[in-house]
Amino acid sequence: MMKSFVAFLSLAMLLLPVSAGAQTENNVNATGNWSVNSTGEPLANGTFRLRQDGPNLTGTYGGGGKIEGKFASNGLQVDATWSDARGNGWMTIVFGSDGNRFSGDWGRPGSRPSGHFEGSRAAYPAVTGTYHTTVGGSDAFSARHITLRQLGLDVVGNFGPGTQLNGTMSSANTFDGTWKGPNSNGWMKLQFADDSRSFQGTWGLTPGSEPAGTVSGSVRNAPANVSTATNTTAGELDIRGLWHIASSGGAFAGDTLKLEQQGRSVSGSYKNGHLEGTISSSSHSLSGNWRDARGTGVFTISFASDGMSFHGTWTTKYNSGSLIGKRVIAATPALRQ
């Protein structure tokens, strides 16, 4: 009997490391794009692009920000570092058990937290931009670049001067759409990399037909130039249009804000109010002055990198408040020209 007990105890002890090791297995697949909002001093608002390789996690954000970290033994927490133009520091990210959300804190070396952030998995990558392209299968596409504009899941664009694109993004980083040229039309499917900087795809002539050719592209790094069609500079965020808004105080009353943009200069109107501001050349932020029935003051707004939402603050001599906004998707037919 004693020998049986000893054998059982020895077997149990051998199994303990296996059970402990099982707890270190990673429970999250963090690779993808994440929509992030910050409180306190913002590390970044907009999109985190994360890539996971086993327990290791790397990522990018904003204009050149980098994240490097490793999952802890619980499989949900990442202890990481951040670095950008401001310097570097520490970061802690804790993922939800469903793998579709996270929260965290960040700070500078040896300091207490500077801010807090919340993230949720984005259903699509941000593909707005201009891409160098290579096309196989036909000379129908004589242009060498595609320009895409994304609002939510909808994407419109131009393949050179004469061919228009329309389609939608899926959670698999895939653009499914149609093209229409001067003499023909058809379908196009593009598979984007997780960082949205390149794609591989196919195109055809009629719905449901076999592919007639291939197309690949990568982000174009060219000097900024002014587009007469959009009145914005290539690479700058286009914030023109209607926005649903909500304010925590008396300023910015009403529920709709209309923005107009000429390059970096922006003007806006809302219920009994008006604003004037300038977009920062180094970040997705707008700052300026406002006036309405409640008084006058200054404001600062930070836009998400996909151009679909913003968070901001407004102040007067005696008061202050917060302002949030969501783009009105229905107000975008002008992009489909």
C-alpha positions as a Markdown table, in Angstrom:
| # | Residue | x | y | z |
|---|---|---|---|---|
| 1 | Met | 0.0 | 0.0 | 0.0 |
| 2 | Met | 2.8 | 2.4 | 0.9 |
| 3 | Lys | 4.6 | 1.6 | -2.3 |
| 4 | Ser | 1.5 | 2.4 | -4.3 |
| 5 | Phe | 1.1 | 5.8 | -2.4 |
| 6 | Val | 4.8 | 6.6 | -3.0 |
| 7 | Ala | 4.4 | 5.8 | -6.7 |
| 8 | Phe | 1.3 | 8.0 | -6.9 |
| 9 | Leu | 3.0 | 10.9 | -5.1 |
| 10 | Ser | 6.0 | 10.6 | -7.4 |
| 11 | Leu | 3.8 | 10.7 | -10.5 |
| 12 | Ala | 1.9 | 13.8 | -9.2 |
| 13 | Met | 5.1 | 15.6 | -8.5 |
| 14 | Leu | 6.3 | 14.9 | -12.1 |
| 15 | Leu | 3.1 | 16.3 | -13.5 |
| 16 | Leu | 3.2 | 19.6 | -11.5 |
| 17 | Pro | 5.7 | 21.3 | -13.8 |
| 18 | Val | 3.5 | 20.4 | -16.8 |
| 19 | Ser | 0.5 | 22.0 | -15.1 |
| 20 | Ala | 2.5 | 25.1 | -14.2 |
| 21 | Gly | 3.9 | 25.4 | -17.7 |
| 22 | Ala | 0.4 | 25.2 | -19.1 |
| 23 | Gln | -0.4 | 28.4 | -17.2 |
| 24 | Thr | 2.4 | 30.2 | -19.1 |
| 25 | Glu | 0.9 | 29.4 | -22.5 |
| 26 | Asn | -0.3 | 32.6 | -24.3 |
| 27 | Asn | -4.0 | 33.0 | -24.4 |
| 28 | Val | -4.1 | 36.0 | -26.8 |
| 29 | Asn | -3.3 | 36.5 | -30.5 |
| 30 | Ala | -2.5 | 40.2 | -30.4 |
| 31 | Thr | -1.5 | 40.6 | -34.0 |
| 32 | Gly | -3.6 | 43.2 | -35.8 |
| 33 | Asn | -4.8 | 46.8 | -35.6 |
| 34 | Trp | -6.2 | 48.3 | -32.4 |
| 35 | Ser | -8.2 | 51.4 | -31.9 |
| 36 | Val | -6.8 | 53.2 | -28.8 |
| 37 | Asn | -8.0 | 56.1 | -26.6 |
| 38 | Ser | -6.0 | 57.7 | -23.9 |
| 39 | Thr | -6.6 | 59.5 | -20.6 |
| 40 | Gly | -4.2 | 61.6 | -18.7 |
| 41 | Glu | -1.1 | 62.5 | -20.8 |
| 42 | Pro | -1.8 | 60.7 | -24.1 |
| 43 | Leu | 0.8 | 58.3 | -25.3 |
| 44 | Ala | -1.1 | 58.1 | -28.5 |
| 45 | Asn | -4.7 | 58.2 | -29.7 |
| 46 | Gly | -5.6 | 56.3 | -32.9 |
| 47 | Thr | -4.2 | 53.0 | -34.1 |
| 48 | Phe | -1.7 | 50.6 | -32.5 |
| 49 | Arg | -0.4 | 48.1 | -35.0 |
| 50 | Leu | 0.7 | 45.0 | -33.0 |
| 51 | Arg | 2.6 | 41.9 | -34.1 |
| 52 | Gln | 2.9 | 38.8 | -31.8 |
| 53 | Asp | 5.6 | 36.1 | -32.2 |
| 54 | Gly | 5.1 | 33.6 | -29.4 |
| 55 | Pro | 5.5 | 35.4 | -26.1 |
| 56 | Asn | 7.1 | 38.5 | -27.8 |
| 57 | Leu | 5.1 | 41.5 | -28.8 |
| 58 | Thr | 6.2 | 44.4 | -31.1 |
| 59 | Gly | 4.2 | 47.3 | -32.4 |
| 60 | Thr | 4.0 | 50.8 | -33.8 |
| 61 | Tyr | 1.9 | 53.9 | -33.2 |
| 62 | Gly | 1.6 | 57.5 | -34.2 |
| 63 | Gly | 4.5 | 59.1 | -36.1 |
| 64 | Gly | 7.3 | 56.6 | -35.5 |
| 65 | Gly | 6.4 | 55.2 | -32.1 |
| 66 | Lys | 7.6 | 51.7 | -31.3 |
| 67 | Ile | 6.6 | 49.1 | -28.7 |
| 68 | Glu | 8.6 | 46.1 | -27.6 |
| 69 | Gly | 7.5 | 43.7 | -24.9 |
| 70 | Lys | 6.8 | 40.2 | -23.7 |
| 71 | Phe | 3.8 | 38.4 | -22.3 |
| 72 | Ala | 4.0 | 37.5 | -18.6 |
| 73 | Ser | 3.3 | 34.0 | -17.3 |
| 74 | Asn | -0.5 | 34.6 | -17.1 |
| 75 | Gly | -0.7 | 35.0 | -20.9 |
| 76 | Leu | -2.6 | 38.3 | -20.7 |
| 77 | Gln | -0.2 | 40.9 | -19.4 |
| 78 | Val | 2.6 | 42.4 | -21.4 |
| 79 | Asp | 5.5 | 44.2 | -19.8 |
| 80 | Ala | 6.9 | 46.5 | -22.5 |
| 81 | Thr | 8.9 | 49.6 | -23.4 |
| 82 | Trp | 7.9 | 52.5 | -25.7 |
| 83 | Ser | 10.0 | 54.9 | -27.7 |
| 84 | Asp | 9.1 | 57.9 | -29.9 |
| 85 | Ala | 10.3 | 61.4 | -30.6 |
| 86 | Arg | 9.7 | 62.3 | -26.9 |
| 87 | Gly | 12.1 | 59.7 | -25.6 |
| 88 | Asn | 11.3 | 56.3 | -24.1 |
| 89 | Gly | 9.8 | 54.6 | -21.1 |
| 90 | Trp | 7.8 | 51.7 | -19.7 |
| 91 | Met | 4.4 | 50.3 | -20.6 |
| 92 | Thr | 2.1 | 47.7 | -19.2 |
| 93 | Ile | -0.7 | 46.2 | -21.3 |
| 94 | Val | -3.4 | 43.9 | -19.9 |
| 95 | Phe | -5.5 | 42.0 | -22.5 |
| 96 | Gly | -9.1 | 40.9 | -21.8 |
| 97 | Ser | -9.8 | 37.2 | -21.7 |
| 98 | Asp | -11.6 | 37.5 | -25.1 |
| 99 | Gly | -8.5 | 38.8 | -26.8 |
| 100 | Asn | -10.4 | 41.7 | -28.3 |
| 101 | Arg | -9.6 | 44.5 | -25.8 |
| 102 | Phe | -6.8 | 45.7 | -23.6 |
| 103 | Ser | -6.1 | 48.5 | -21.0 |
| 104 | Gly | -2.8 | 49.7 | -19.8 |
| 105 | Asp | -0.6 | 52.4 | -18.3 |
| 106 | Trp | 2.6 | 54.0 | -19.4 |
| 107 | Gly | 5.3 | 56.3 | -18.0 |
| 108 | Arg | 8.9 | 57.5 | -18.2 |
| 109 | Pro | 11.8 | 55.6 | -16.8 |
| 110 | Gly | 11.6 | 55.3 | -13.0 |
| 111 | Ser | 8.4 | 57.4 | -12.8 |
| 112 | Arg | 4.8 | 56.8 | -11.8 |
| 113 | Pro | 2.2 | 56.4 | -14.6 |
| 114 | Ser | 1.9 | 59.4 | -17.0 |
| 115 | Gly | -1.4 | 58.2 | -18.5 |
| 116 | His | -3.8 | 55.3 | -19.1 |
| 117 | Phe | -5.1 | 53.9 | -22.4 |
| 118 | Glu | -7.9 | 51.6 | -23.5 |
| 119 | Gly | -7.8 | 49.6 | -26.8 |
| 120 | Ser | -10.2 | 47.5 | -28.8 |
| 121 | Arg | -9.5 | 45.3 | -31.8 |
| 122 | Ala | -10.1 | 47.2 | -35.1 |
| 123 | Ala | -12.2 | 45.3 | -37.6 |
| 124 | Tyr | -10.1 | 46.6 | -40.5 |
| 125 | Pro | -6.7 | 48.1 | -41.2 |
| 126 | Ala | -6.3 | 51.8 | -42.1 |
| 127 | Val | -5.5 | 51.8 | -45.8 |
| 128 | Thr | -5.8 | 55.5 | -46.7 |
| 129 | Gly | -2.8 | 56.5 | -48.8 |
| 130 | Thr | -1.0 | 56.2 | -52.1 |
| 131 | Tyr | 0.6 | 52.9 | -53.1 |
| 132 | His | 3.2 | 52.1 | -55.9 |
| 133 | Thr | 1.7 | 49.3 | -57.9 |
| 134 | Thr | 2.8 | 46.5 | -60.2 |
| 135 | Val | 0.1 | 44.9 | -62.4 |
| 136 | Gly | 0.3 | 41.6 | -64.3 |
| 137 | Gly | -2.0 | 40.0 | -66.8 |
| 138 | Ser | -3.0 | 43.1 | -68.9 |
| 139 | Asp | -2.0 | 46.6 | -69.9 |
| 140 | Ala | -5.5 | 47.8 | -69.0 |
| 141 | Phe | -4.1 | 49.4 | -65.9 |
| 142 | Ser | -1.4 | 51.7 | -67.3 |
| 143 | Ala | -1.0 | 53.7 | -64.1 |
| 144 | Arg | 1.7 | 53.0 | -61.6 |
| 145 | His | -0.1 | 54.0 | -58.4 |
| 146 | Ile | -3.4 | 53.5 | -56.5 |
| 147 | Thr | -4.7 | 56.2 | -54.2 |
| 148 | Leu | -7.2 | 55.0 | -51.5 |
| 149 | Arg | -9.5 | 56.9 | -49.1 |
| 150 | Gln | -11.1 | 55.0 | -46.3 |
| 151 | Leu | -14.1 | 55.9 | -44.1 |
| 152 | Gly | -15.1 | 53.2 | -41.7 |
| 153 | Leu | -15.4 | 50.0 | -43.7 |
| 154 | Asp | -15.9 | 51.8 | -47.0 |
| 155 | Val | -13.0 | 52.5 | -49.3 |
| 156 | Val | -12.9 | 54.5 | -52.5 |
| 157 | Gly | -10.0 | 55.3 | -54.7 |
| 158 | Asn | -8.4 | 56.0 | -58.0 |
| 159 | Phe | -6.1 | 53.8 | -60.1 |
| 160 | Gly | -4.3 | 56.5 | -62.0 |
| 161 | Pro | -6.4 | 59.3 | -63.5 |
| 162 | Gly | -9.1 | 57.2 | -65.3 |
| 163 | Thr | -10.1 | 54.2 | -63.2 |
| 164 | Gln | -12.2 | 54.4 | -60.0 |
| 165 | Leu | -12.3 | 51.8 | -57.2 |
| 166 | Asn | -15.1 | 51.1 | -54.7 |
| 167 | Gly | -15.2 | 48.5 | -52.0 |
| 168 | Thr | -15.2 | 47.5 | -48.4 |
| 169 | Met | -12.6 | 46.2 | -45.9 |
| 170 | Ser | -13.1 | 42.9 | -43.9 |
| 171 | Ser | -11.5 | 41.8 | -40.6 |
| 172 | Ala | -9.1 | 39.7 | -42.6 |
| 173 | Asn | -7.4 | 42.8 | -43.9 |
| 174 | Thr | -9.0 | 42.3 | -47.3 |
| 175 | Phe | -10.4 | 44.8 | -49.7 |
| 176 | Asp | -13.2 | 43.4 | -51.8 |
| 177 | Gly | -14.5 | 45.8 | -54.5 |
| 178 | Thr | -15.0 | 46.8 | -58.1 |
| 179 | Trp | -13.1 | 48.9 | -60.6 |
| 180 | Lys | -14.4 | 51.0 | -63.5 |
| 181 | Gly | -12.2 | 52.3 | -66.2 |
| 182 | Pro | -12.8 | 54.3 | -69.4 |
| 183 | Asn | -13.5 | 51.2 | -71.5 |
| 184 | Ser | -14.2 | 48.3 | -69.1 |
| 185 | Asn | -14.9 | 47.3 | -65.6 |
| 186 | Gly | -14.6 | 44.4 | -63.2 |
| 187 | Trp | -13.7 | 43.2 | -59.7 |
| 188 | Met | -10.6 | 43.5 | -57.5 |
| 189 | Lys | -9.4 | 41.9 | -54.3 |
| 190 | Leu | -6.5 | 43.1 | -52.3 |
| 191 | Gln | -4.9 | 41.4 | -49.2 |
| 192 | Phe | -3.1 | 44.0 | -47.0 |
| 193 | Ala | -0.3 | 43.3 | -44.6 |
| 194 | Asp | -1.0 | 43.9 | -40.9 |
| 195 | Asp | 0.8 | 47.3 | -41.0 |
| 196 | Ser | -1.2 | 48.4 | -44.1 |
| 197 | Arg | 1.9 | 49.4 | -46.0 |
| 198 | Ser | 1.7 | 46.7 | -48.7 |
| 199 | Phe | -0.8 | 44.4 | -50.5 |
| 200 | Gln | -1.0 | 41.5 | -52.9 |
| 201 | Gly | -4.1 | 41.0 | -55.0 |
| 202 | Thr | -6.0 | 39.8 | -58.0 |
| 203 | Trp | -8.4 | 41.4 | -60.5 |
| 204 | Gly | -11.0 | 40.2 | -63.0 |
| 205 | Leu | -13.3 | 41.4 | -65.7 |
| 206 | Thr | -16.8 | 40.1 | -64.7 |
| 207 | Pro | -18.3 | 39.2 | -61.3 |
| 208 | Gly | -17.5 | 35.6 | -60.4 |
| 209 | Ser | -15.0 | 35.2 | -63.2 |
| 210 | Glu | -11.5 | 33.7 | -62.8 |
| 211 | Pro | -8.7 | 36.2 | -62.1 |
| 212 | Ala | -7.4 | 37.9 | -65.2 |
| 213 | Gly | -4.2 | 39.2 | -63.5 |
| 214 | Thr | -2.4 | 40.1 | -60.4 |
| 215 | Val | -1.7 | 43.4 | -58.6 |
| 216 | Ser | 0.7 | 44.3 | -55.8 |
| 217 | Gly | 1.6 | 47.5 | -54.1 |
| 218 | Ser | 3.6 | 49.3 | -51.4 |
| 219 | Val | 3.2 | 52.6 | -49.7 |
| 220 | Arg | 4.7 | 55.4 | -51.8 |
| 221 | Asn | 7.3 | 57.6 | -50.0 |
| 222 | Ala | 7.2 | 60.8 | -52.0 |
| 223 | Pro | 7.5 | 64.5 | -51.3 |
| 224 | Ala | 4.2 | 66.0 | -50.1 |
| 225 | Asn | 2.2 | 67.6 | -52.9 |
| 226 | Val | -1.1 | 69.4 | -52.9 |
| 227 | Ser | -4.1 | 67.7 | -54.4 |
| 228 | Thr | -6.4 | 70.0 | -56.1 |
| 229 | Ala | -9.2 | 67.5 | -55.8 |
| 230 | Thr | -9.1 | 67.4 | -52.0 |
| 231 | Asn | -7.4 | 70.7 | -51.1 |
| 232 | Thr | -5.2 | 68.8 | -48.6 |
| 233 | Thr | -1.5 | 67.8 | -48.7 |
| 234 | Ala | -0.7 | 64.2 | -49.4 |
| 235 | Gly | -0.1 | 62.4 | -46.1 |
| 236 | Glu | -2.3 | 64.9 | -44.1 |
| 237 | Leu | -5.5 | 63.7 | -42.5 |
| 238 | Asp | -8.6 | 64.8 | -44.3 |
| 239 | Ile | -11.2 | 65.8 | -41.7 |
| 240 | Arg | -13.7 | 67.6 | -44.0 |
| 241 | Gly | -17.4 | 66.7 | -43.5 |
| 242 | Leu | -20.0 | 66.2 | -40.8 |
| 243 | Trp | -19.3 | 64.9 | -37.3 |
| 244 | His | -21.6 | 63.8 | -34.5 |
| 245 | Ile | -20.3 | 65.5 | -31.4 |
| 246 | Ala | -20.9 | 65.5 | -27.6 |
| 247 | Ser | -19.6 | 68.0 | -25.1 |
| 248 | Ser | -19.2 | 67.7 | -21.3 |
| 249 | Gly | -20.1 | 71.3 | -20.7 |
| 250 | Gly | -22.1 | 74.3 | -22.1 |
| 251 | Ala | -19.8 | 75.0 | -25.0 |
| 252 | Phe | -20.1 | 73.2 | -28.3 |
| 253 | Ala | -23.9 | 72.8 | -28.0 |
| 254 | Gly | -25.8 | 70.8 | -30.5 |
| 255 | Asp | -25.0 | 67.4 | -31.9 |
| 256 | Thr | -23.4 | 68.1 | -35.3 |
| 257 | Leu | -20.2 | 69.8 | -36.3 |
| 258 | Lys | -19.3 | 70.6 | -39.9 |
| 259 | Leu | -15.6 | 71.0 | -40.8 |
| 260 | Glu | -14.1 | 72.5 | -43.9 |
| 261 | Gln | -10.4 | 72.2 | -44.7 |
| 262 | Gln | -7.9 | 73.9 | -46.9 |
| 263 | Gly | -4.5 | 72.3 | -46.4 |
| 264 | Arg | -3.7 | 72.6 | -42.7 |
| 265 | Ser | -6.3 | 75.4 | -42.1 |
| 266 | Val | -9.7 | 74.3 | -40.8 |
| 267 | Ser | -12.9 | 76.1 | -40.1 |
| 268 | Gly | -16.1 | 74.7 | -38.6 |
| 269 | Ser | -19.6 | 75.5 | -37.7 |
| 270 | Tyr | -22.1 | 74.0 | -35.1 |
| 271 | Lys | -25.2 | 75.2 | -33.4 |
| 272 | Asn | -24.8 | 78.9 | -32.8 |
| 273 | Gly | -21.0 | 78.5 | -32.9 |
| 274 | His | -17.9 | 78.7 | -35.1 |
| 275 | Leu | -14.3 | 77.5 | -34.8 |
| 276 | Glu | -11.0 | 78.2 | -36.6 |
| 277 | Gly | -7.9 | 76.1 | -36.3 |
| 278 | Thr | -4.7 | 74.5 | -37.7 |
| 279 | Ile | -3.8 | 70.9 | -38.1 |
| 280 | Ser | -0.4 | 70.0 | -36.7 |
| 281 | Ser | 2.1 | 68.8 | -39.4 |
| 282 | Ser | 3.5 | 66.2 | -37.0 |
| 283 | Ser | 0.4 | 64.6 | -35.5 |
| 284 | His | -3.3 | 64.1 | -36.0 |
| 285 | Ser | -4.3 | 67.1 | -33.8 |
| 286 | Leu | -6.2 | 70.3 | -34.5 |
| 287 | Ser | -6.0 | 73.4 | -32.2 |
| 288 | Gly | -7.5 | 76.8 | -32.4 |
| 289 | Asn | -10.2 | 79.2 | -31.2 |
| 290 | Trp | -14.0 | 78.8 | -30.8 |
| 291 | Arg | -16.9 | 81.1 | -30.2 |
| 292 | Asp | -20.6 | 80.5 | -29.5 |
| 293 | Ala | -23.4 | 81.7 | -27.4 |
| 294 | Arg | -21.6 | 80.5 | -24.2 |
| 295 | Gly | -18.5 | 82.6 | -24.9 |
| 296 | Thr | -15.1 | 82.2 | -26.5 |
| 297 | Gly | -12.0 | 80.1 | -25.9 |
| 298 | Val | -9.4 | 77.7 | -27.2 |
| 299 | Phe | -9.7 | 74.0 | -28.1 |
| 300 | Thr | -7.5 | 71.0 | -28.9 |
| 301 | Ile | -8.7 | 67.9 | -30.7 |
| 302 | Ser | -6.8 | 64.6 | -31.4 |
| 303 | Phe | -8.1 | 62.6 | -34.3 |
| 304 | Ala | -7.8 | 58.8 | -34.7 |
| 305 | Ser | -5.4 | 57.9 | -37.4 |
| 306 | Asp | -8.2 | 56.4 | -39.5 |
| 307 | Gly | -10.0 | 59.8 | -39.4 |
| 308 | Met | -13.2 | 58.3 | -38.0 |
| 309 | Ser | -13.3 | 59.8 | -34.4 |
| 310 | Phe | -11.7 | 62.4 | -32.2 |
| 311 | His | -11.3 | 63.3 | -28.5 |
| 312 | Gly | -10.6 | 66.8 | -27.3 |
| 313 | Thr | -10.8 | 69.6 | -24.8 |
| 314 | Trp | -12.1 | 73.1 | -24.8 |
| 315 | Thr | -11.5 | 75.9 | -22.3 |
| 316 | Thr | -12.7 | 79.4 | -21.4 |
| 317 | Lys | -11.3 | 81.9 | -18.9 |
| 318 | Tyr | -13.5 | 80.3 | -16.2 |
| 319 | Asn | -14.5 | 76.9 | -17.4 |
| 320 | Ser | -13.4 | 73.8 | -19.4 |
| 321 | Gly | -14.8 | 70.6 | -20.8 |
| 322 | Ser | -14.3 | 67.5 | -23.0 |
| 323 | Leu | -15.4 | 67.0 | -26.6 |
| 324 | Ile | -15.8 | 63.8 | -28.5 |
| 325 | Gly | -16.8 | 63.2 | -32.1 |
| 326 | Lys | -17.7 | 60.4 | -34.6 |
| 327 | Arg | -17.7 | 60.9 | -38.4 |
| 328 | Val | -21.1 | 60.9 | -40.1 |
| 329 | Ile | -20.5 | 58.1 | -42.7 |
| 330 | Ala | -23.7 | 59.1 | -44.7 |
| 331 | Ala | -22.1 | 62.4 | -45.5 |
| 332 | Thr | -19.4 | 61.1 | -47.8 |
| 333 | Pro | -20.8 | 60.8 | -51.3 |
| 334 | Ala | -18.5 | 63.6 | -52.5 |
| 335 | Leu | -15.6 | 61.2 | -52.2 |
| 336 | Arg | -17.2 | 59.0 | -54.8 |
| 337 | Gln | -16.4 | 61.2 | -57.8 |
